[in-house]
Amino acid sequence: MKNIWQYQNNFYIENQSIPLVRCKGIAFPHGFSTRLGGVSTDKGYETLDLGAGEDTVLTEENRRRFSESLGISRKSLIFAKQIHSVKTEYVTADDIGKDFECDAFVTDKPELLIAVKTADCVPILFCDRKQGVIGAVHAGWRGTVAGIASICVKAMTDHGASVQNITAAIGPCIKSDCYEVDRAFAEAAARSNCAALCLPHIVPDYSGEKYHADLSTMNRDILLSADGVPFERYDGDMLSQIADAREVSVLRDGAKASVYIPDDMMQRLLADSIRFASFRFPYVVDSVSRVMNRTEHIISRRPV
């Protein structure tokens, strides 16, 4: 029997061979991976590196373990070269093994594991439990201000989902106190389609030349204002992601690192070198499925 550590809001961790953070608001097996449970040994990538490091053999073994922790074969894992866009791909079993360049996936096909990779950026998972349509988004700052969260919702509705039935889980990401941006960022946000929703969450510092941006809240407001999509949001305010030098961050340590620290108890578990935020359908889709949840989760032949 797995140990379950309740964390905050509706997020919790299952302490298994690959610890997974899950959200009770998502009605299909899914999760956010931590950096524990893998085989990578290179500094900055230990242990569950899923794509940032250079050792492809160990990365592939980690992906196999990751997939199997969700009860599915590695070959069914679909992910992309992410390009900080709003490009969203609808995928089926015919797309297994293909190379994608995009930042979001949507599917309504069982037995696929769709994944996005995040470090400082925002992972968002979506599901319509009634129609069995799911989505996964990598929302960097460019994608955020361009409304990728809303675009993914539209792609889901194009494949049978109903906005009224969609729930989103906004996963762990960089916090505003650590995310310093420049004037060009603020100006780009001001020119974007989501300017009215994003600009209130870009706050200048004392110099007026630098700003702090809250990507998580931007995506929250985009979902609420554009679509009215209910959400669960991971809130790591108890300890800033970058504040502890024992952990890694792209902004603090350079491009090879990434970020995430919740609180003291969870620091060791949740400092990812890279995360996959993923869904896998159960064999049977049931409108009363309860959730087991980022980041990942094991499935049986029954709804969770």
C-alpha positions as a printed Julia matrix, in Angstrom:
304×3 Matrix{Float64}:
   0.0    0.0     0.0
   1.36   3.42   -0.98
   2.01   6.12    1.58
   0.06   9.25    0.72
   1.28  12.61    1.98
  -1.35  15.31    1.8
   0.33  18.53    0.81
  -1.8   21.58    0.16
  -4.99  22.57   -1.59
  -6.01  19.39   -3.41
  -2.48  18.24   -4.25
  -0.83  15.26   -2.6
   2.12  12.9    -3.05
   2.12   9.13   -3.33
   5.36   7.8    -1.9
   6.2    4.92   -4.23
   9.29   3.93   -6.21
   8.73   7.02   -8.35
   7.01   9.59   -6.1
   4.17  11.34   -7.87
   2.38  14.57   -7.06
  -1.28  14.37   -7.91
  -4.33  16.62   -7.86
  -7.73  15.51   -6.61
  -9.45  17.74   -9.15
  -8.33  15.72  -12.17
 -10.47  12.71  -12.91
  -7.95  10.63  -14.82
  -4.63   9.11  -13.85
  -1.98  11.8   -14.17
   0.73  13.51  -12.23
   3.83  15.68  -11.94
   7.11  13.81  -11.65
   9.7   14.66   -9.04
  13.45  14.2    -9.37
  13.4   10.97   -7.34
  13.16   7.41   -8.56
  15.49   7.48  -11.57
  19.01   6.39  -12.48
  20.73   9.59  -13.62
  23.89  10.44  -11.69
  25.25  13.57  -13.4
  25.3   16.58  -11.12
  22.15  18.6   -11.53
  20.27  15.75  -13.2
  20.01  13.19  -10.43
  18.01  11.07  -10.44
  14.84  11.11  -12.56
  16.11  13.23  -15.45
  13.51  12.89  -18.21
  15.14  14.91  -20.93
  17.45  17.72  -19.83
  20.7   15.81  -19.49
  23.08  14.49  -22.1
  23.06  10.81  -21.13
  20.34   9.52  -23.44
  20.66   5.93  -22.22
  19.85   6.88  -18.63
  17.17   9.31  -19.77
  15.49   6.56  -21.73
  15.57   4.25  -18.72
  13.99   7.02  -16.64
  11.25   7.45  -19.22
  10.61   3.72  -19.11
  10.3    3.8   -15.33
   8.16   6.89  -15.47
   5.76   5.32  -17.95
   5.55   2.05  -16.08
   4.8    3.89  -12.84
   1.65   4.96  -14.66
   0.93   1.4   -15.71
   1.72   1.91  -19.37
   4.48   1.01  -21.79
   7.18   3.54  -22.64
   6.21   3.27  -26.3
   2.88   4.96  -25.54
   4.56   8.08  -24.11
   4.11  11.08  -26.42
   6.05  14.29  -25.86
   7.5   17.09  -27.96
  10.39  19.38  -28.61
   8.84  22.42  -26.95
   9.18  25.72  -28.8
   7.47  28.28  -26.53
   4.53  28.61  -28.88
   0.78  28.12  -28.71
   0.9   25.17  -31.08
  -1.4   22.4   -29.87
  -1.45  18.9   -31.35
  -4.3   16.41  -31.26
  -2.78  12.92  -31.06
  -3.92   9.32  -31.48
  -2.2    5.95  -31.33
  -1.02   6.56  -34.9
   1.2    9.35  -33.56
   3.21   7.16  -31.19
   6.88   7.51  -32.01
   6.49  10.68  -34.07
   8.54  13.81  -33.47
   6.49  16.85  -32.5
   7.35  20.52  -32.14
   4.59  22.04  -30.02
   3.69  23.06  -26.49
   0.4   21.31  -25.86
  -1.3   18.01  -26.57
  -4.93  16.96  -26.65
  -6.31  13.45  -27.0
  -9.47  11.46  -26.48
  -7.81   8.09  -27.07
  -7.25   5.61  -24.23
  -3.82   4.16  -23.57
  -1.83   7.23  -24.55
   0.41   9.06  -22.11
   0.71  12.7   -23.2
   3.42  14.71  -21.52
   4.92  18.16  -21.31
   8.27  19.05  -19.76
   8.65  22.01  -17.42
  11.29  23.64  -15.3
  10.38  27.21  -14.39
   7.42  27.28  -16.79
   3.83  26.41  -15.95
   2.46  22.88  -16.5
  -1.31  22.69  -16.88
  -3.33  19.48  -17.11
  -6.93  19.41  -18.3
  -9.69  16.84  -18.35
 -13.32  16.53  -19.32
 -14.32  13.51  -17.27
 -17.67  13.08  -19.04
 -16.4   13.08  -22.61
 -12.99  11.56  -21.89
 -10.92  14.35  -23.44
  -7.62  15.39  -21.85
  -4.95  18.0   -22.47
  -1.46  18.92  -21.29
   0.14  22.36  -21.68
   3.63  23.78  -21.3
   3.03  27.49  -20.67
   6.21  29.5   -20.86
   5.92  33.26  -20.75
   5.4   33.56  -24.51
   2.76  30.87  -24.52
   1.12  32.3   -21.43
   0.65  35.83  -22.76
  -0.51  34.4   -26.09
  -3.21  32.39  -24.3
  -2.04  28.82  -24.82
  -4.21  27.65  -21.9
  -7.35  28.92  -23.61
  -6.18  27.59  -26.97
  -5.82  24.11  -25.47
  -9.37  24.34  -24.08
 -10.6   25.25  -27.57
  -8.75  22.26  -29.04
 -10.4   20.02  -26.46
 -13.87  21.32  -27.35
 -13.07  20.72  -31.03
 -12.76  17.05  -30.08
 -15.93  16.72  -28.07
 -15.19  18.28  -24.7
 -17.54  20.76  -23.06
 -16.12  23.83  -21.34
 -18.59  23.29  -18.5
 -17.07  19.87  -17.82
 -13.36  20.74  -18.11
 -11.2   20.98  -15.02
  -7.61  22.23  -15.01
  -4.7   21.58  -12.65
  -2.07  24.31  -12.68
   1.08  22.63  -11.47
   4.23  23.76   -9.66
   6.24  26.49  -11.38
   8.41  29.49  -10.63
   6.96  32.03   -8.23
   6.76  35.74   -8.93
   9.27  36.75   -6.25
  11.93  34.77   -8.09
  10.88  35.47  -11.66
  12.53  38.74  -12.67
  11.82  39.91  -16.22
  12.77  42.96  -18.24
  10.86  45.75  -19.93
  10.72  43.79  -23.21
   8.68  41.13  -21.43
   6.2   43.7   -20.14
   5.94  45.35  -23.55
   5.34  41.99  -25.24
   2.62  41.2   -22.72
   1.03  44.6   -23.37
   0.82  43.79  -27.1
  -0.66  40.33  -26.55
  -4.26  39.2   -26.86
  -4.28  38.56  -23.12
  -2.81  41.9   -22.09
  -5.69  42.88  -19.8
  -5.35  39.6   -17.91
  -1.54  39.44  -17.78
  -0.41  43.01  -17.09
  -1.83  43.16  -13.53
   0.54  40.32  -12.66
   3.69  42.02  -13.95
   4.93  44.3   -11.17
   7.88  46.73  -11.57
  10.65  46.82   -9.0
  12.04  49.98   -7.45
  14.16  50.75  -10.54
  11.26  50.64  -12.96
  13.46  48.68  -15.39
  12.93  45.21  -13.99
   9.67  43.45  -13.23
   8.4   40.38  -11.43
   5.88  38.23  -13.26
   3.39  35.72  -11.88
   2.87  33.18  -14.67
   0.67  30.89  -12.6
  -1.83  33.62  -11.8
  -1.81  34.83  -15.41
  -2.86  31.38  -16.56
  -5.46  31.19  -13.81
  -7.06  34.43  -14.92
  -6.94  33.45  -18.59
  -8.81  30.25  -17.82
 -11.38  31.96  -15.64
 -12.0   34.94  -17.89
 -11.9   33.34  -21.31
 -13.46  29.99  -20.55
 -14.7   29.9   -16.97
 -12.75  26.67  -16.52
 -12.57  25.59  -12.86
  -9.06  24.83  -11.7
  -6.88  23.56   -8.91
  -3.65  25.49   -8.49
  -0.54  24.32   -6.75
   0.59  27.09   -4.42
   4.17  26.87   -3.23
   4.22  30.14   -1.34
   5.37  28.43    1.86
   8.88  28.37    0.39
   9.99  30.04   -2.81
  11.23  27.66   -5.46
  14.64  29.27   -5.82
  15.26  30.43   -2.28
  17.01  27.27   -1.06
  20.5   26.79   -2.51
  20.16  23.01   -2.21
  17.69  23.05   -5.07
  18.11  23.86   -8.75
  16.66  26.55  -11.0
  17.14  27.6   -14.59
  17.23  31.23  -13.54
  19.62  30.7   -10.65
  21.85  27.92  -11.95
  21.68  28.22  -15.73
  19.93  26.44  -18.55
  20.78  22.92  -17.43
  18.88  23.25  -14.18
  15.27  23.77  -13.29
  13.14  24.58  -10.33
  10.68  23.57   -7.66
  10.63  23.65   -3.89
   7.43  23.47   -1.89
   8.01  23.32    1.89
  10.67  21.83    4.18
   9.18  18.35    4.23
   8.9   18.23    0.45
  12.16  19.88   -0.6
  14.02  16.68   -1.38
  11.1   15.15   -3.23
  10.02  18.01   -5.41
  13.12  19.73   -6.75
  12.87  18.57  -10.35
  15.62  18.7   -12.87
  12.77  18.33  -15.31
   9.14  17.29  -14.92
   6.67  15.48  -17.06
   3.09  16.48  -16.49
   1.01  13.75  -17.98
  -2.26  11.96  -18.25
  -3.0    8.38  -19.04
  -6.53   7.19  -19.66
  -7.87   4.25  -17.72
  -9.15   1.45  -19.91
 -12.7    2.5   -19.14
 -13.72   6.14  -19.0
 -16.34   6.75  -16.33
 -18.01  10.03  -15.51
 -17.81   9.3   -11.8
 -14.11   8.45  -11.83
 -12.29   9.88   -8.88
  -8.83  11.3    -9.27
  -5.45  10.02   -8.4
  -2.99  12.46   -9.21
   1.89  15.47  -10.91
   3.74  14.17  -11.15
   2.33  10.81  -12.11
   0.09   7.89  -11.32
  -0.54   4.22  -11.8
  -3.66   2.87  -13.5
  -5.63  -0.32  -13.33
  -8.13  -1.66  -15.84
 -10.85   0.17  -13.93
 -11.46   3.89  -13.67
  -9.57   5.44  -10.81
